[in-house]
Amino acid sequence: MSRKPKELHLPPGSELFGTKTATTLIQLVYVLKDTYAKELADLTGLGATTVKNQLSNWENTGIISLRTVGRQRMVTLNPRFYAINELCALLERMVLQNPEILEIASAKRSRPRKTGKEI
């Protein structure tokens, strides 16, 4: 079963991180602060392997850090990255220019649904 990635209308400069997919993912990591690969895949409609490969590339370059919480590998921007302040400033400007990223990020449930609550 193949999922079709969500179609985003990204502004100019949307391939700054190599591809539109990579740019969308790094912006979501910035907005969500703490996330994990499956959540990013679900929010964007991308395959889990695609997301994991990109996260692995960024971990190897030091842009993000991964830590294990239970069985999840949580993803955050690496606070020890040498240009973290500049990267965050750039991502902030990019997110403000692309409100679709905020819409995608707002689809994330931050806490469990109350037992017995209607959907």
VOLOGU-951576 format. One record per residue: x, y, z of N, C-alpha, C in turn. Coordinates in steps of 0.02 Angstrom, whole numbers, plus 50000, padded with zeros to 5 digits. Example, Ala and Ser with C-alpha at 12.3 -4.5 7.8 and 13.67 -1.06 7.14 Angstrom:
506604971650390506154977550390506604983550390
506424988850354506844994750357506455000250394
***
This chain:
500424994150000500005000050000500445006250000
500365010449952500775016349944500375022549962
500655026550005500325032850023500595038349980
500155042849961500375048649922500555054249969
501165057049963501355062550007500885068549999
500775072050054500355077950051500675083150006
500265086349965500515091349918500575098049954
501165100649958501285107049990501445112349938
501215118249949501375123849905501895128049941
502525126349930503065129449967503315135749930
503525140749969503775146949939504465146049909
504705151049873505385150649845505895149249900
506405145549883506915143649932506735137249969
506205133949946505965128049981506415121949971
506905122449928507385117049919508055118849951
508045123249998508655125550031509035119850064
508675114850090508995109250124509075103250078
509085104450013509195099249964508585097549924
508035096049957507405094449924506825097649962
506245097949931505655100449966505485096050026
505575089550017505445084850071505885086250131
506535087050119507005088350174506835094950208
506665100050169506505106550197505875106150240
505375102550217504765101650256504915097950321
505305092750317505465088850378505845092950429
506355096650408506745100550456506315106050488
505865108950449505415113950477504945110750529
504705104750515504265101350564504655099550627
505265097250619505675095750679505765102150720
505865107750688505945114150723505295116050759
504725115550725504085117650754503865112950810
503945106450800503705101550848504175100850909
504795102950903505305102450955505505095250969
505055091150995505175084051009504695079950966
504955075750924504535071750880504885065150867
504595061050825504905054650806504735053150734
505095048450704505065047150632504355045350609
504005041050645503345039050623502855044950624
502915049150673502485055050677502615059650617
503245060750600503415064850542503145061650478
503205055050472502945051550413502185052350409
501845051550465501115052150466500885059250449
501225064250476501035071150465501145073350392
501675070750361501835072850293501575068150239
501385062150258501175057250209501745053850173
502355054850198502945051650169503025044650199
503425040650166503575033950192504045034450252
503975029750297504405029650357505135028950339
505285025050288505985024150267506285030650241
505895034350202506125040850177506305045450234
505865045850284505975050150341506585047850381
506625041350393507185038650432507855039850397
507865039150331508485040350294508705047650301
508235052250295508405059350302508635060950373
508295058250423508505059350492509195056450505
509345050750475510005047650483510545052150453
510405055050394510885059650363511015065650409
510485068450436510565074350480510905072550545
510775066550571511115064450633511865063750619
512045061050562512755060250544513115066950537
512755072150515513065078850508513005082950572
512625080450621512585083950685512025089050691
511585089550641511055094550643510515092650693
510365086150697509855083850746510175078950794
509835077950849510055072750895509465068150908
509615061750915509115056650929509245053850998
508715052851035508775049751101508205044751109
508335039351143507835034151152507425035651214
506765035651206506285036451261505815030551256
505885025751302505495019551295505725015951233
505255015051186505435011751123505485016751065
505365023051079505385028151027506075031551023
506275033250963506885037250954506655044350940
506695048550992506465055450987506975059750950
506715064250909507115068550866507055075750890
507625079150898507635086250913508215089450875
508185095950866508765099450839509325098850891
509925097750868510495096850913510705103550943
510615104451009510815110751039511565111951038
511965106851023512695107551020512935108850949
512485109050901512675110450832512985117350829
513545118050794513935124250796513545130350772
513045129550730512665135250703511935134750722
511785132250783511095131050802510695137550805
510985142950829510625149350833510435151950763
510905151550717510775153750649510265149250615
510325142650626509855137850597509145139150622
509075140250688508415141550716508125148150689
508535153250682508305159550655508065158650582
508435154850543508245153550474507595149550471
507535144350512506935140250512506325144250535
506425148750583505875153050607505615157250550
506055160350513505855164550455505505160350402
505765154350390505465150050339504765147850359
504675146150423504025143950447503515149650443
503735155750459503285161450454503065162750382
503485161050334503315161850264502875156150237
502835150750275502475144850252501985142450306
501385145350310500905143550362500655136350357
500755133050299500555126050292500925121550341
501545123350356501935119350405501595119550473
501355125450493501015126050557500355122050557
500015121950501499395118050495499545110650503
500065108350470500255101250475500445099650547
500835103950579501065102750647500475102850696
499965106750682499395107150729498965100850726
499075096550676498695090350672498935085250723
499505086550755499785081950804499375082250869
499175076450893498845076150959499385076151012
499325080651060499845081151111499705077051173
499095074551178498935070251236498405065251215
498345059751253497855054651234497135057051241
496695054151201495985055651205495695052451268
495225055851299494905053251360494545046751343
494595041751387494285035351377493525036251370
493245033151318492525033351308492275039551272
492725044251256492515050451222492365048951149
491815051751124491645050751054492145054251009
492245051250951492725054150904492385059350861
***
